[in-house]
Amino acid sequence: MRRVAATRSKVQNSFSYPVPLLSGVPQGSVLSPILYIFYSSDFPVSDLHQTKTRFFADDTALWTSRTTAASASRTLQPLLNQISTWTRKWRVKINPTKSTAILFKHPNLTRNKKFDPRDITITLDNTPIDLVPSTRYLGITYTHTCSLDTDLQNTLKKVRNRSNLLRHLMGNFQGCHSRTLLHTYNTFIRPVIEYRAPIYASLPHTKTHRIATCERQILRRIHRLDRFHASNSLHQDTNTTPITDRLHKLQQNYIKRTLNNNNTIAQNTLNTSHKFLTRDNTLRNRVPRIPRRKLPHPPTALLSALYPDLPDNLQLLVEETPLTMRRH
């Protein structure tokens, strides 16, 4: 016997006629997340080499690593066609205008014809996807050079805007205690940075120094210290942990949780690298060019025809040597 899910509305003590649900999951239910997992379990996932499909809730990301922009476009287009077929089957509407494409490349390759942005021609539901210099995914801003400078700038700006709340809580004459202000910072301001801990912990020292400087300015304001208070002893005097240490600790905890759970997708994402392994077991961004070996010219004595019993490889080398270079 086949069962069909249905829904109906209630107004006071009256119920409407049941309406069958042909697709989708109920909204506002505690079972909705679990039902959505079953609903999207057959979502098209790429199994190609150096091509991945990842989605978090209803945010989907596809990426591939290719030697040219045209080959990357040809690789992604069939995957987008599969997604379009799946959405039509399960009556899911995707807005192609909200979808964006970005071409990551090294800054020194901006004029390389292999990475011409005009070669990126991908469509979703017969609608072209715009190629943008930067995009935002799960709250993180990525640029076409795979740099986090823009995201770091926006994050620090958001932190400074939220820190203005501390100024109102402090008041001009009598305000909140430092413990209250510190609790506000730990629960309302610092999480903006710690949300990005898995990637911010690997930033260069010059970038993490900007984060630490922003935190020290806020701590001086919270504890009503002079702005020239020594940075070396600030965290010891305020009994706080530096934000850089917390970022590294949160990154390590994230890696441990990922490696110890049963989520193979998260583990593969953590271990995925589009770099190339060298002979000394190190990763490099590209395959190193093997320099041409300049073969030394054979001694002139071997080029003489007085030695008829030369090995085959040397005899071939003698025959290929120009006559002007031979010594008789």
N, C-alpha and C positions, 0 to 999 in steps of 0.2 A: 504494500500500500504506500503510495507516494504522498508525502506531507508537503504542503506549501505554506510558507510563512506568510502571515497576514498581519495587518495593523488596523486599528480603528481608534476613533476619537471619543472622548467622554465629555459631555457638558452637563454638569450637575449630576442627575441620576439617569441620564439618557446616553445610549451608545449608538454610534453610527454603524452602518453596514461594514463588514470586514472588507478590506482592500488587499488583494494579494501583492506581495513584494517579489518582484521578478529579479531584482539585483540590489546590491548595497547591503549595508549593515545598519542596525538601529542606532540612533544618536542618543547620547546622554545616558547610556547604560554602563554599568561596571564591567560588563562583558564585551563592550565594544572594542577595546584594544585586542583582546584575544580573538574575537570574531574577524577583525580586520587582518590579523596575521593569517588565518585560514583563507580569508577572501583573496589575499594577494600572494598566496604561497606559490602559485604558478606564474608569477610575474617573469617576463623574459629576462634571463641573466646570461651574460656573455661568458663563454668558455674559451675564448680566443687567447692567444699568447699576448701578454702585455696589454690586455684590454679587460677592464673591470666594469661591473655594474653594481652600484651600491645605492640603497635608499633608506632613509630614516623617516618613518611615518609616510607622509605623502610627498616628501622631497627626494627626488631621484637624481642621481649623478652618474654619468657615463664618461669614462676617460680611456684614452689609448695612447700608446707611445709608438710613433713611427718616424721614419727618417725624413719624410716630406709631408707638407701640409695636405697635398692632394691624396696621398695614401691614407692619411688619418681620416680624411673626409669619406673616402670609399669604405673604410672599415666601420665607421659609425653609422652610416646611412642604413644598412640592413638592420642594425639593432633598433634604430628608431622606427623602421617599418614594422618590426615585430611588436614594439610597444603600441603602435597605432592599432595594429590588429587586435591586441589584447584589450585595449580600452574600448574598442567598438564591440567586442564580444561581451564584455561585462558592463557595458553602458557607463563607462567612466569618461567624463569630459575633461580633457586637458587643454589649457589655454596656451597655444603656441607662442603668443605674444609675450608671455611671461617667462618663456624659456630663452636662455642665452647660451652662446658658445664662446669659448675663449681659447686662444692659441698660446700655449706656454712655450717660450723659447728664450735662449740666452740673449742678453742685451747686445752682444757682439754680432748676432746673426739677424739683426733687424733688416738688413739690406740683402740678405741671402735669398736668391730666387726660390730655393727649395722650401722656404717658409713664408711664401707670399700669402697674406691673408685672403687675397682674392680667390685662392684655390679652395677655400673652405665654403662649400655649397651644400649644406645639409638642410633638410626639411622635416617637418613634423605635421602630419595630416595635410600634406601638400602646401604648407605654409613655411616660407623660409625662416630660419632661425637667425637672429641678429648676432653678428660677431662683435664682441665688446672688448675693450682693453682691460676691464676689471669686472669682477663679479662677486656676489655675496652668497655664500652657502653656509647654512647653519650658523649664521651670525659672524662668520669670518670673511673678510674681504681679501680676495686674491687678485693680484695684478698679472698682466701677461708675461712679466719677467719672473713670475713665481716668487715675488717679494711680499713681505708682510709689513713694509714700511707704512703703507696707507692704513692698514688695519691697526697698527700700533698707534699711529697718530690719532685715529678716531677713538680708540680705546682710552688713551690718556685724556682726550678732550671730554669724553663721557665721565671719566673719573673726576676730573676737575669740576665739572658741572654739578655732580652729585656732592662733592665736598663743600659746595656752597651752603648745603643744609647745615653743616656743622657751625658755620658762622652765625646762623640764626639761632641755633640751639645754645650757643655760648652766651649770646646776649652782650650788651655793652657793659653792664654793671654786675649782674648776678645771673648766671646761667646754669646749665647742666654740669654735673660733675664729670671729671675726666673719664671715669669708668663708663659712664653712659655714652659719652662721645666715642670712646674706643669701641664699645659694643656696636654702635651705629656704623662705625667704619668697617668692623669685621663682618657685619651681616648685610650691609647695604652697598658699600663702596668696593671693598676688596674683592668680592666675588666676580665683579666685572672683569678683573684681570685673571683671577684663578680659573675662570671658565676656559681660558685659552692655555692653561698650564702645560698640556702635553706638547704643544708646539712652541710656546714662549720660552720654555726652559732650554730649548736648543738654539735660541737666538744668539747672535754675537754679543760680545761683552759691551760694545758700544750701545746696543739696543736695550739690554737688560739694565744698564746704568741709568738710562732715562726712566725706566720703571721704578728703580730704587730711589732716584732723586724725587720723583713725584710722591712716593710714599713718605719719605723723610719730611717733605714740606707739610704733609697732612699731619704727621705725628707731632711736629713742632707746634702746629696750631692746636691740636687736641690737648696737649699737656702744657700749653701756654708758655712755651720756651722761646728764647730769643732765636731769630732766624739765623744767627751766626753760631748756634750751638754745634759743637763738634759732631760730625757725622760718624766718626769711628766709635764714639761712646753713646750714641743716641739710643740704639736698641737696648743696650745694657742698662741705661738710665731709665728707660720707659718699660723695661721688662717685656719686650716684644721680639718676635722672630722676623728677620728680614724677609721681604717678599721674594727675593731671589732664592733663598733656601726653601721656602714653601713651594715655589714653582718646581724645583728639582724633586722635592719629596712627593708632590702630587703626580709628577710625571712617572716616577718610579712606581708609585702605587697603581697608576693606570696600567702600566706595562705588566705588573704582577697579576692584577685582576684579569687582564686579557689572556695571559698565558695559562692561567689556572682554571679558567672556565671552559665550558664546552661549546662556545660560540666559534665555530671554525671560520666563519666569514670575518669576524673581528681579528682573529689570529692571522688569517691570510692578508688582511689589510695592513696589519702591523708588520708583517714580514715581507710585504711586497716591495720590491725595489726595481726600478727601471734602469739602474746603473749596471755596469758591466764588471764582472769579476776578473781580476788580473791574476797573474801567476803567483804573486805573493799574497793571495787571498785578501786583497783590498778592493774596495769598490771605487770605480771611476765613472765620471759623467759620460764619457764617450770611449770608444775603442781607440786606444793609442795607435798612432800611425807608426808602422814599422819602417824605419829609414832604409833606403836602398843601400845595399852593401856594395861598396866599391871593390870589386875583385882586383887584387894586385896582378899586374901583368906578369906572365911567366918569365922566368929568366931567359935571357937571349940564348943561353946554351941549349935550352930545351927546344928552342924554335929551329934549331938546325936540322937539316935533313940527314945528318950523319947518324941519327939514332933511329933506325927503322923499327926497333922493338919497343916503342913507347906504348904505354897503356892506351886503351881506347879513348878515355876521357881527355887525356893530354893530347892525343893525336887529333881529336876533334877541335880542341882549343887551338892547336897549331894551324889547322886548316882555316879556322875562322879569323885568324889574325891577319890584318892587312899586310900586303907584301912589303910596303914601305917600312914596316916595323920589324920585319924579320932580319936576322943577321945570318949571312952565309959565310 
